[in-house]
Amino acid sequence: MWVTQDEVEAIAAHLRITPGEMMDKYVRRVGRRMSLKEVKPTMDCIFLETDNDGQRACRIYSFRPTQCRTWPFWKSNLVNSDNWAMAGIRCVGINRGKLYNLEEIETRRNATRE
């Protein structure tokens, strides 16, 4: 998940660590951009945790980066119904819960860089 410097600072404050500690422990550089680290082999975000009952939740949900906030309405998921279905395989929330209108979807789609 791409993350900005402002988001790094907000997450660090939430975790009660310095931005430098946040960078060292949870962020990796990809060219000139920054990304939250992933857990191998699943490539899930380092902040996505699974409890004893198998329920998955974000440890920093209230402070998650824009790219996370706009999921699943990324351009790559909205290209066609097959891409949407593939995203739904990994994300149990797709096609369940709150319904979004087209304006809300487009706002979220345009708010993130993949």
C-alpha positions as CSV (number, residue, x, y, z in Angstrom):
1,M,0.0,0.0,0.0
2,W,1.4,3.3,-1.0
3,V,1.8,5.8,1.8
4,T,2.7,9.5,2.0
5,Q,5.0,11.2,4.5
6,D,1.9,12.8,6.2
7,E,0.3,9.3,6.5
8,V,3.6,7.9,7.9
9,E,3.6,10.7,10.6
10,A,-0.1,10.1,11.5
11,I,0.4,6.3,11.8
12,A,3.5,6.8,13.8
13,A,1.7,9.1,16.2
14,H,-1.1,6.5,16.5
15,L,1.5,3.8,17.3
16,R,3.3,6.1,19.7
17,I,6.6,5.8,17.8
18,T,8.7,8.3,15.9
19,P,8.3,8.7,12.1
20,G,11.9,7.3,11.8
21,E,10.9,4.2,13.7
22,M,7.8,3.9,11.6
23,M,9.9,4.1,8.4
24,D,12.5,1.5,9.7
25,K,9.9,-1.0,10.9
26,Y,6.9,-0.7,8.6
27,V,7.8,1.2,5.4
28,R,9.9,0.3,2.4
29,R,11.1,2.5,-0.5
30,V,10.0,1.7,-4.0
31,G,11.8,4.1,-6.2
32,R,10.8,7.6,-5.0
33,R,7.6,6.3,-3.4
34,M,7.0,4.6,0.0
35,S,4.9,1.5,0.6
36,L,3.8,-0.3,3.8
37,K,5.7,-3.5,4.1
38,E,3.9,-6.8,3.2
39,V,4.0,-10.2,4.9
40,K,5.3,-13.0,2.8
41,P,4.0,-15.2,1.2
42,T,0.5,-13.7,1.3
43,M,1.8,-10.2,0.5
44,D,-0.9,-8.8,2.9
45,C,-0.2,-5.5,4.5
46,I,1.9,-5.7,7.7
47,F,-0.9,-4.1,9.6
48,L,-3.5,-6.7,8.5
49,E,-3.9,-9.1,11.4
50,T,-5.8,-12.4,11.8
51,D,-7.2,-13.3,15.2
52,N,-7.7,-16.8,16.6
53,D,-11.1,-17.1,15.0
54,G,-9.7,-16.3,11.5
55,Q,-11.2,-12.8,11.4
56,R,-9.0,-10.3,9.7
57,A,-8.8,-6.7,10.7
58,C,-6.5,-3.7,10.1
59,R,-4.5,-2.7,13.2
60,I,-4.4,1.0,12.1
61,Y,-7.9,1.2,10.5
62,S,-8.7,4.7,11.6
63,F,-5.3,5.9,10.3
64,R,-5.0,3.8,7.2
65,P,-3.5,5.4,4.1
66,T,-5.7,6.8,1.2
67,Q,-4.9,3.8,-0.9
68,C,-6.5,1.6,1.8
69,R,-9.4,3.9,2.3
70,T,-10.3,3.8,-1.3
71,W,-10.2,-0.1,-1.6
72,P,-11.9,-1.8,-3.5
73,F,-12.7,1.1,-5.8
74,W,-9.3,1.1,-7.5
75,K,-9.2,1.6,-11.3
76,S,-7.7,-1.9,-11.8
77,N,-10.7,-3.5,-10.0
78,L,-13.2,-1.4,-11.9
79,V,-11.9,-2.2,-15.4
80,N,-14.4,-5.1,-15.8
81,S,-16.5,-7.6,-13.9
82,D,-13.8,-10.2,-14.0
83,N,-11.3,-7.9,-12.2
84,W,-14.0,-7.1,-9.7
85,A,-14.7,-10.8,-9.1
86,M,-11.0,-11.5,-8.7
87,A,-10.7,-8.8,-6.1
88,G,-13.7,-10.3,-4.4
89,I,-11.9,-13.6,-4.0
90,R,-9.4,-12.0,-1.7
91,C,-11.7,-9.5,0.0
92,V,-14.8,-10.9,1.7
93,G,-16.3,-7.4,2.0
94,I,-16.8,-7.0,-1.8
95,N,-20.5,-7.2,-2.8
96,R,-21.5,-7.2,0.9
97,G,-22.4,-4.4,3.3
98,K,-22.9,-0.7,2.3
99,L,-23.9,0.1,-1.2
100,Y,-22.0,3.0,-2.8
101,N,-23.5,5.2,-5.5
102,L,-21.6,6.0,-8.7
103,E,-20.4,9.4,-7.4
104,E,-18.9,7.9,-4.3
105,I,-17.2,5.2,-6.3
106,E,-15.7,7.6,-8.7
107,T,-14.5,9.9,-5.9
108,R,-12.7,7.0,-4.3
109,R,-11.4,5.7,-7.6
110,N,-9.9,9.0,-8.5
111,A,-8.4,9.6,-5.0
112,T,-5.7,6.9,-5.2
113,R,-2.6,6.1,-7.2
114,E,-2.1,2.4,-7.7
